[in-house]
Amino acid sequence: MAKIFVVDDEIGALTLIGIMLERGGFEVMKAQHANEALEMLENEKPDLFILDVMMPDVNGIELCKLIKERDDTKEIPVLILSARGDSKSVIQGIEAGAADYLLKPIFHNNLVEKVRSVLGIKT
């Protein structure tokens, strides 16, 4: 079972995305901010990250850069999932190393299919 690490400061979004992924057959790790996420990475590594952009302290794009700079996580794919859909944000996310930039709100099937696609999981 693939492990997905979701980082979003909004508890409602974090819960909803977690439920979608669990129903899609994935194990889910959750954190509400970048520092918590980085701490958790010391003990456990996911198969994929899903990051919100608009978070306090360190935003999702900066967190993506930090993930891609680490030797132990640089090969793990990152999806950005954000309500911010302007072209500048999308370009920044991709330049930071994200495999894709998805817009909120997202439907269950679309999220699960995108995660499976990025991980190379056949349905």
C-alpha positions as CSV (number, residue, x, y, z in Angstrom):
1,M,0.0,0.0,0.0
2,A,1.5,3.3,-1.1
3,K,2.0,6.0,1.6
4,I,0.9,9.5,0.8
5,F,2.0,12.5,3.0
6,V,-0.5,15.3,2.9
7,V,0.6,18.8,4.3
8,D,-2.2,21.4,4.7
9,D,-2.8,23.9,7.4
10,E,-6.6,23.7,7.1
11,I,-7.7,20.8,9.2
12,G,-10.9,20.4,7.2
13,A,-9.0,20.0,3.9
14,L,-6.4,17.8,5.5
15,T,-9.2,15.5,6.8
16,L,-11.1,15.4,3.5
17,I,-8.0,14.7,1.4
18,G,-7.0,12.0,3.8
19,I,-10.4,10.3,3.5
20,M,-10.3,10.5,-0.3
21,L,-6.9,8.9,-0.3
22,E,-7.8,6.2,2.2
23,R,-10.9,5.3,0.2
24,G,-8.6,5.1,-2.8
25,G,-6.5,2.4,-1.1
26,F,-3.6,4.6,0.2
27,E,-2.0,4.9,3.6
28,V,-2.0,8.6,4.7
29,M,0.4,10.6,6.8
30,K,-0.7,14.1,7.7
31,A,0.9,17.4,8.9
32,Q,-0.5,20.9,9.4
33,H,2.7,22.8,8.7
34,A,6.1,22.4,7.1
35,N,8.1,22.1,10.3
36,E,5.9,19.2,11.5
37,A,6.3,17.6,8.1
38,L,10.0,17.8,8.1
39,E,10.2,16.4,11.7
40,M,8.0,13.5,10.7
41,L,10.4,12.7,7.7
42,E,13.1,11.8,10.2
43,N,11.2,8.6,11.1
44,E,9.1,7.8,8.0
45,K,9.3,8.3,4.2
46,P,6.2,8.5,2.0
47,D,5.8,7.4,-1.6
48,L,4.4,10.8,-2.6
49,F,3.8,14.2,-1.1
50,I,0.6,16.4,-1.6
51,L,1.3,20.0,-0.4
52,D,-1.0,23.0,0.0
53,V,0.6,26.3,-1.1
54,M,-0.9,28.8,1.3
55,M,0.5,27.8,4.8
56,P,1.9,30.0,7.6
57,D,5.7,30.2,8.0
58,V,6.9,28.0,5.1
59,N,4.5,27.7,2.2
60,G,4.0,24.6,0.0
61,I,6.3,25.8,-2.8
62,E,9.2,26.4,-0.3
63,L,8.5,23.1,1.3
64,C,8.6,21.4,-2.1
65,K,12.1,23.0,-2.6
66,L,13.2,21.7,0.8
67,I,12.0,18.2,0.0
68,K,13.8,18.2,-3.3
69,E,17.0,19.4,-1.7
70,R,17.2,16.5,0.7
71,D,19.1,13.4,-0.4
72,D,16.6,11.1,1.3
73,T,13.5,12.7,-0.3
74,K,14.6,14.3,-3.5
75,E,13.3,11.3,-5.6
76,I,9.9,11.3,-4.0
77,P,7.2,12.9,-6.3
78,V,5.4,16.0,-5.1
79,L,1.9,17.2,-6.1
80,I,0.9,20.7,-5.2
81,L,-2.9,20.9,-4.4
82,S,-4.0,24.5,-4.0
83,A,-6.8,27.0,-4.3
84,R,-4.3,29.4,-5.8
85,G,-4.4,28.8,-9.6
86,D,-2.7,31.8,-11.1
87,S,0.0,31.1,-13.6
88,K,2.8,32.5,-11.5
89,S,1.9,30.1,-8.6
90,V,1.7,27.1,-11.0
91,I,5.0,27.9,-12.6
92,Q,6.7,28.4,-9.2
93,G,5.3,25.0,-8.1
94,I,6.6,23.2,-11.2
95,E,10.0,25.0,-11.0
96,A,10.3,24.0,-7.3
97,G,10.1,20.3,-8.4
98,A,6.5,19.4,-8.2
99,A,5.3,16.6,-10.6
100,D,2.0,18.4,-11.1
101,Y,-0.1,21.3,-9.8
102,L,-3.7,20.6,-9.0
103,L,-6.5,23.0,-8.1
104,K,-8.8,22.8,-5.1
105,P,-11.5,21.8,-4.9
106,I,-10.8,18.4,-6.4
107,F,-13.1,15.5,-6.9
108,H,-12.2,12.1,-5.2
109,N,-11.8,10.2,-8.5
110,N,-9.5,12.9,-10.0
111,L,-7.2,13.0,-7.0
112,V,-7.0,9.2,-6.7
113,E,-6.3,8.8,-10.4
114,K,-3.6,11.5,-10.4
115,V,-1.9,9.9,-7.4
116,R,-2.0,6.5,-9.1
117,S,-0.7,8.0,-12.4
118,V,2.2,9.7,-10.7
119,L,3.1,6.6,-8.8
120,G,2.8,4.4,-11.9
121,I,0.0,2.3,-10.3
122,K,-2.2,0.6,-12.9
123,T,-5.9,0.3,-12.1
